Every structure is written in C-alpha cells, then in structure tokens.
Amino acid sequence: MPWSVRLQEERGNPVTCKGAVIEFATISDYSGFKLLGYLDPYGDTYFNQYQMKDFLADWAKLTPSSEQREQWQVVHDMATRCRDEAHLYVRFIGD
C-alpha cells in the first residue's frame, strides 16, 4: 500500500497539482531515521517548515527503486519548497 504525498498550505489546500505516491517498501527500515520513523502507514502524517532540515537528511538516506525515483524526487522538491517558504506542510496520506 502506498502513501499519497502532497504539499499543502495551512488550511489544507494543495499548493501544487502534482502529488506523489510513495510505496511503503521505499522506506523499509525506520531505525536510522530521525523523522521518517513517525510516518503512519494507516493515518496522515504532517511535516512543517522547521522539520524539513531533518526530513531532508532522512530522505537523502533512501535509495528508491528505479520505479520510485521520479516520485521520490517530487517529494524531495516538495520538502525543499516547504523548507524555504512559510505556512507549507508536506502531508503523507496513509491508507
């Protein structure tokens, strides 16, 4: 089962029309992560601007499959924008 990932503003509205779908298997071992270990596969998880430094460090540790590489990059771009702009959130939408 995958997460749908989107960048949204504080009222919950999507900021871009391009979202991402990340398979659970892309993040197979949570033990070495500071923030990705908090991802809930069955619920929603939000990350804010102040968490983006740690989020991006965790994200850089992932090695996505060739099928997931484009989606991985979309999430990376969302996280970078979230880090650089106020009142944005990266939302992982679980099952």
SULHU-V369820 format. One record per backbone hydrogen bond with DSSP energy under -0.5 kcal/mol. NH is the residue of the N-H (numbers start at 1). CO is the residue of the C=O. E is the energy in kcal/mol with one decimal. If there is no record, write none. Layout:
NH;CO;E  NH;CO;E
This chain:
3;22;-2.9  4;93;-2.0  5;20;-3.0  6;91;-2.1  8;6;-0.5  8;89;-2.7  9;13;-2.4  10;87;-0.9  12;9;-2.3  15;7;-2.8  16;7;-0.7  19;17;-0.7  20;5;-2.2  22;3;-2.3  23;21;-0.5  24;1;-1.2  26;23;-1.6  27;24;-1.6  28;26;-0.6  30;28;-0.5  33;30;-1.6  38;35;-2.4  39;36;-1.6  41;39;-0.7  45;92;-2.4  47;90;-2.1  51;48;-1.2  52;48;-0.6  52;49;-0.9  55;51;-2.7  56;52;-3.0  57;53;-1.6  58;54;-2.4  59;55;-3.0  60;56;-1.9  61;57;-0.6  61;58;-1.3  62;59;-1.2  68;65;-0.6  69;65;-1.2  72;68;-3.0  73;69;-2.1  74;70;-1.9  75;71;-2.1  76;72;-2.3  77;73;-2.6  78;74;-2.2  79;75;-2.7  80;76;-2.3  81;77;-2.2  82;78;-2.7  83;79;-2.3  84;80;-1.7  85;81;-1.5  88;85;-0.6  89;8;-2.6  90;47;-2.3  91;6;-3.0  91;89;-0.6  92;45;-3.1  92;90;-0.5  93;4;-3.6  93;91;-0.6  94;43;-1.0  94;92;-0.7  95;41;-2.6
